[in-house]
Amino acid sequence: MKISVSGLGYVGLPLALEFAKHFPVIGFDIREDRIKMMKKGEDPSHELLPEEFMGKNIQFTADPNDLKEASFHIIAVPTPIDDHNLPDLTILLNATSLVGKQLKREDYVVFESTVYPGCTEEECIPLLEKESGLSCGKDFKVGFSPERINPGDREHTLIKIVKVVSGCDDEALKIISKTYEMIIEAGIHRAGSIKVAEAAKIIENTQRDINIAFMNELSIIFNRMNINTYEVLEAAGTKWNFLKFSPGLVGGHCIGVDPYYLSYKARELGYHARIINSGRFVNDSMGAYIAKQTVKKIIAQKKNISEAKVLILGVTFKENVSDIRNSKVVDMINEFVSFGVKVDVIDPNANMQEVRKEFGFELKKKIGKGYDAIVLAVNHKEYKTLDEKYFTSITADKAIFVDIKGTFRNKINQLEYLSL
């Protein structure tokens, strides 16, 4: 059996390389620049090491005609939201169309992209049938196996996370399960239907989103009471059944996106998802909230806010990754700019060209001096080694240190300290 993997991002590439230990694999991506990098053993997402490409039976290609050689097709492309927070299935449907054009009798197609329950059967299968002229169930089989990769996590890797699989019928479930069992050490969970597998994935991230939103709301309340939220959570966490979440910025391509897919489907069914939407509102507003609180602190020091200078440490959506998609740090930057604040942004992991293209501002190559506030926005490992002596060396008098994740709690004494 030859396997194709369409979409070689942080999900598709490690999946393709893992399968390439056991099967011949066609790794397909529409971006030729990325294909050139992977042919040289370079991961465009900077998640995999060069040696992880070595000795693998894999062909990297940007030619969709090469997909015809495979009989087991996996689609692992992004499923973002648009400017109105509605599902944007453009990339997924384009990839489905390309695979459909190359589909043959007895082929299998498995979707790994996160979608709302029903999307595979309502949108993707009809498109495969249209492009191939074949019939699902009779001529080819379809399954859904949601990705569970955690970017930047070297412990919970692809093969160590239980894989949820589903199929359009019993035979599809059996074959798809056996195929993934070749690479997944943690085991396989066979879902009862494609919709169940789709729903299971989407509630994983929605659950986290709601819990973090609760923490963020607590931080807003406790700030008004002059209580440190992390001290409260530390005390509450001494009980065995307390759920240990913490406040922060919720961006990226999963937790900050998936709940919108579920609320969209709920709305389509005539139900307004109150808790999900409330959680999204709280988390989406945190970037602007942090900026406003910092501005208040600067003004309280009797400084002219239009002459203030702020340093933002980190712009990626989470620590120790290069991915900037849906980063909520940008909301904070935009809020500072709206007050007339001069903002310097630095990040050792983010690509300067990608930041310029995506957000329209330049990353600084070097940290300057005379900052009225420093915001530790992303806990990259490079920042954790710094100390207050360094921070005071680059700040002006009466400067503010904003520590979003509480990394330097009880370590900052000379600067005014602010955290969630």
N, C-alpha and C positions, 0 to 999 in steps of 0.2 A: 504494500500500500504506500502511495505517495501522498503526503499531506501538504496542503497550502495554508499559509497564514497571511491574511490580508490585514494590513495595518501593523507596522513594526515600531510602535511606540513603547511606553513603559510596560504595557501588558503583552503585546504581540511578540516583541523581540525575545524576551526570556522564554516565552512559551515555544516559539519556533526553535530556539537553540536547544531546549530540553527535549523536544520531540526528535530533533536531529541526531540525538544519541541512539535512537532506535529505528527511525524511518528516514528515507530520503524526504527532504522538505523543500518547498518553494516558499521563500519569504518575499512577499509582494508589498510594495508601498508606492504610492503615486509620486512621491518626491524623490527625484533622481539624486539630489545632493545627499540625502540620507542614505540611499542605496550605495553610493560611492564610499561613504564613511564605513558602512557595515562590511563592505567587501574588503576593507583594510583592517577589519577587526576593531572598529571604533563604534561605541554606542552613542548615538546623538543625544540620548537622555542622560548620559553619564551615570548610569546605574550599574552597568556591567563592566568587568575588567577585560582587557584584550585576550587574556588566556581562556576566557569563557567561550570565545569564538573558535578556538583551535580544535581540530580533529572532528568537526561536525559535518554531517552530510547535508549541506544546505546550499541552495542556490538563491542569491539575492537578485531581485529583478524589479523593474518598473514597467515591464511589458505584460499587460493583462492576458495576452494570448498564451503565456507560459502556464497560466492557471489550468489550462485544459489538460495538462499532464497529470494533475492530481485527481484523486477520487474522494478525498476527505478534506473538505474546505472549512477553515475556521476564520470567522470575521471578528476582528478585535479592533474596531475603530472608535474614535471619540463620539460621544453623544452629548453635546453641550446644550445650553439654553440660549435663546436669542435675547435681544435688548429688552423684551417685555417679560422675561422669565418664563417663556414657553418652550417646550421641547423643540430642539432643532435637529431633525432627523436627516438632514441633507447628506452628511458624510456617510451615515449608515446606509441610506437608500442608494447612494452612488456606488458604494462598495458592493451592496447586494446585487445591483444591476450588472456590475462587471463580472461577478462570479456567475450570475444567472446566464450570461451570454456564453460562458464556457462550460456550463453544466451538461453532464452526460447521464445516461441511464445508470442506475445503481450507485450514483454518487451520494455523498453525505454532506450536509452543510450545518455547521454548528455556530451559533452566535454567542459571543462573549460580551458584547457591548451592553451596558446597563440601559434598560428601557422600562417603560411602564408596563404593567401586566396586560397582556393581550397584543402588544406591538408586533411580536414575531409572527403571530398567526394572522393579524389584521393587515399588516403593512408589508412585512418582508416575504412571507411565503407567496402571496399573490404576485409580487414582483418577480420572484424567482421563476414562477410558472409562466408568467408573461414573457420574460426574456429567453427562457429555454424552450418553451413550447411543450414542456413536460408537466406531469401531474405529481404533486407531493403525495407521498404515501404509496403511490403505485410505481412511479418511475424513479423517484429519488426520496431521500429521507432528510428530516430536519430535526435539530435539537437546540437546546439553549443551556449553556453552562457559564454562569456569570463569573467574571474575573473577581479575584479577591486580593490582588497584589497591593501591598502597602509600600509606596515609594520611599526609599531611604532606609527601609527596615531590612537589616541583614540577618535577622533571626527568623522572622515569619516570611520565608521565601515561598515561591510558587509551589514547590514539591512538598512543603511542610504544612500547607493549609488544606483542610478537607475540601474536596471539590464537589460542588453541587452540580448534578447533571440531570438532564431531562430529554425526552424524545417525543416525536409525534405519534409513536406507537411502541408496543413492547419490543419489537425487533430493533427499532432505532435506539431505544434506551439501552438495550443489551450491548449493541455494537459500540455506541458512544462511550458507555461505561468502561468496557474492556479497553478501548483505545486510551482513555485518560488514565486508567489503572497502570498503564505501562510507565507513566512518569510520576504520578502523584503518590508519594510515600505515606502521606497522612490518611489516605483512604478516600472513598467515594460515597457521597450521599445521593441516592436515587430519588429525585422528586417525583411526585405523582403525576405532574403535568408540566408543560412548558410554562403556563401561567403561574403555577406555584413557584417554579424556579425564578421567574422574573420578579415575582413579589418578594421572595425571600431576600434577594439581593437588594432591592430598593429600600426595604425596611431596615436593613443593617445600618445604612448611612443615615436614614431618617431618624432612627432611634438616637444615634450619636448627636445629630444636629439638635434635637429637642433637648437632650440632657445638657449640652453645652450652652444652649440658649437660656436654660434655667440658671446655670452658673453665671452667665453674663448679666442676667437680670438681677441676681443677687448682688453682683459687684456694683451695679448702679445704686441699689438700695443701700448697701453697706457703706459706699462712698459718702452718701448723704449723712450717714450716722457716724462717720469718721472711724469706721472699723475696717481693719485689713481683711479682705476676703480670704486670702490664703491662710491666715491664722484661724479663721472660722472653719475652713474646710479641713485643716489639720486636726482641729479639735473634734469636729464631727466624724472624721474618718477613723477615730479610735473605736467606733462601733462596727462590729463584724459585717453588718449588712448594708453599710452606707456605700453608695455608688461613687467611686472616686473619679469624678470629672472635674475639670478646671475651666475657668473663663479664658477667652482669647478670641482671636480673629479666625473666622471659619470661611476659608476660601477653597481653592482647588477645584478639581474636576469631578469630585465625588460628593463629599458631605455638603458642599455649597451648591450642588446642582441637583442631585437625585431627588430630594424632597419635592422639588418643583414638578418633576415627572409624575410623582404620585398624586400631588394635589391637582395637577392638570387632569389626570384620569378620573379622580373623584368628582371634579367639577363637570366633566363630560357625562358622568352618571347621575348628575343632579344633586351632589352632596358638597357642601362647603367644608373643607378640612380645616377646622378652627385651630387645633393645636399645632398642626404642621405649619400652617401659614403664620401663626403667631411666632413660632420658633424662628422661622425664616426672617420675619421682620426684625426681631431682636438682633439676630446674628448679622444681618446685612447692615444694620445701623451702627455697629460697634466701631468701625474705622473712624467715622465722623465723630462719634461720641468721644473717643480717646483724644482726637485732635482738639476738640472744643475744651475738654478738661485741661489740656496742656496750655492752650491759649489763655484760659482763665488764670492759671498759675503764673504765666509770664506777665500778664497785665497786673496781677496782684503784687508783682515785684516793681511796679511803677515804671515798666518799660514800654516804649512805643512799639506796639505789635507790628506795625508796618515796617519797622526796622529790625525786627527779630530774625534770628537765624537758627534753624533747627536741623539737626543731623538725624537721619533715619538709618538705622542699622538693619539691613535685610529687606528684600522685596519679593522673594519667592513665596509660594503659598504655604510652605512649611520648612522646618529646619533641615539643613544638610541635603537639599535637593536643588536642582537647577530649574525646576518647573515653575513658571510664572503665571500659568493659566488661572484666571479668576482670583488673583491675589487681592485680598481685602486691604493690604497695606496701601494700595493705590487710592482707595477711598479716603484714607487718612491723609495722604499726600495732597489730594485734591482739596480737602477741607482746609488744610493749612494754607494752601495757595489762595483760597477764596478770602482769607483774612489778610492777604498781602505778605505772608511770611515767606522768607527765602528758605528753600528746602534743599539740602544736599542729601542724596541717597547713595548708599554704597552697599554692594553685595558681592562676596567672593565667589558665589556659585552661579549667579544669573549671567546670561549672555547679554552684552551691552547692545548688540544689534537687535536682538529680540525685544528687549525692553523698549528701545526707541520705536520700533515698528508697532508694538502692541499698545504702548501707553503714551508715546509722544514726548517722553522726557529722557534726559541723559543720565546715566549712572556716573558718579564721580570715580575717577581712578584713585584719588588720594583723599584722605580725611583732612579737612582744614582745621581752623582754630576759631575761637571766639563764639562758640555756639551758646545760645540762650537755653536750649533744651536738647537733650539726646533721647531718642526713642529707640529702645531695643525692641524692634518689631518682630524679628525672627531669630530664634535661638540657634544660629549656626555655631558649630563647635569652635570656630575661630574667635567668637565673641565671648565665650565662656571663660577664656583664659585671661581676659582683661580685668583690671581692678580699678578702684576709685581713683588711685593716683593718676592713672592714665586718663580717666574721664575728666578729672579736674584740669589736666594739662591742656585740654582742647576746648574748655568751656570758658564763658565769660563769668563775671561776678554774678552771684545769686542765680545760678543756673538750675534747671530742673532735670532730673533723671527719671524717665518714664520706662518702667520695667513691666511690660505687658504680661509676661508669664511668671513674674515673681522670682526670676533667676538670681537676682542680687539682693533679695530680701535680707535684712539685717547686716548687709555688707556696705551700705551707702550711708555715710554720716555727715559729710561736708555739703553735698548737693541736696537739694530738696527732692525727696523721693516720692514717686507716684506709681502705683500699680493698679491693676484691676482688682 
